[in-house]
Amino acid sequence: MPSGGLGWSPRGPGGYRIWDNGGRRWWGDLYGLCPDDLLAELNGQADQARIVALMKRYRAQKR
């Protein structure tokens, strides 16, 4: 995971979750699948506004 930012990490057999290195805690929802565009953003520019927008989109799809 990148230092000082956000990272994407497997959480056992249940799925994936985002780790906030700055806050030292898990952030957001637990995802069963690893969304490719969210993963690319986390590993690329890590634009916070884009990450939040992607998470809102995936959260809405879970409902």
N, C-alpha and C positions, 0 to 999 in steps of 0.2 A: 504494500500500500504506500502511496506517496506520503512523504512526511509533511506535516503541517496542513494537510487538506483532508479530502474525503477519499475513501477507498472502498472497493467492492469486495466482499469476502463471503465465502461459503459458510453457512451456519448449519453444519451437519446435514442429515438427510432431509431437513425441512425446507431448505432453499437458501436464498442469498439475502444479505443485508448490507447496508452502507455503514462504514465505520468513520466517525468524525475524529480525526487525529487531534485537532485543536481542543475539542470538548472532551476527548477521551471517553466516548460513549457511542452506542449504536444509534443511528439516526434513520427515521423513516420506517416504512413497513417491511415486513418479511415477504420476499417474493419467491414463488415456487420455481419460476424460470428466470434466467438471466437475460433481461432485455438488452439486445445488442446495441441500440442507440444510446441507452443510458450508460452502458459499460464503456462505449467509445468516448462519450463525453467525460466520464470520470477519468479515463486514461489519457485523454487529450487535453483540451483547454480548461476543463473543469469550471466552466462558466456557471456560477451559482444560480442565476435566473433560469438558465436552460435546464439545469438539473432539477430544480423545483418544478418547472413546467412538465418535464417528463415524468416525474414522480406523481404529480397530480393526475396525469393522463393514465398511468398504470393503476393508480388507486381507484379511479372511476371505472376502469375495466373490471376490477375485482368485484364490484357491487352488482 
